[in-house]
Amino acid sequence: MNTSAVPPFLRHAPPTAPLPLVLDSPHSGEHYPDDFYHAPPRDVVRQAEDTHVARLYSFAPKFGATLIEAMFPRAFGAVWHIDCHSMAAVGDAYSDDAGRPRKDFVLGDRDGTTCAPAFTALVAQTLAGLGYSVSINDPYKGVEIVRRYGRPNERRHSLQIEINRRLYMDEATLEPTVGYKKLEADLERLLAAVSAYVQRKV
């Protein structure tokens, strides 16, 4: 099978009006791309699969349920995730930093619990090298997405990045400013550094 043509998941919709009922089989993927490298033999890696589970529930749509079937392998080795956000230039009345001007970037790793400190440090140092001010976990530590998915002990690294809006837009009109292009170019440089880091780690 041409694995490059296999989607990451399949959504099996009911043939009639859907009920608010969803089943998912997140570990049933059996399709291994050509660039999916792993140290153990394939038969060992496949022991992590919930093999046949999606097929066991394949009848669900006829009862009005939606079935989500993952097609990719469960065993990913390591992954690095960046949760992208923006923030107001100054903390508002409801923020922990009310009235305080914010740094150019705030990185949130929930006090080092959602990704390896070296990853946070790489991003912070790269941004500082580009001339930006950086804060870590102040005032944003990272919320539900990084908390849920960041498990550095399982080599799943999740980092939240907040960009100060004054770098690239008028906060009143929401229109891009002259700083937009520079920031875009610098973010490209950041991603090049992150990509090189990840390549060294995999």
Helices and strands as residue ranges (DSSP letters): G 3-5, E 9-12, E 22-25, H 42-45, G 46-48, H 53-56, G 60-63, E 66-70, E 79-87, E 105-108, H 117-129, E 134-136, H 144-149, G 152-154, E 156-164, G 165-167, H 179-201
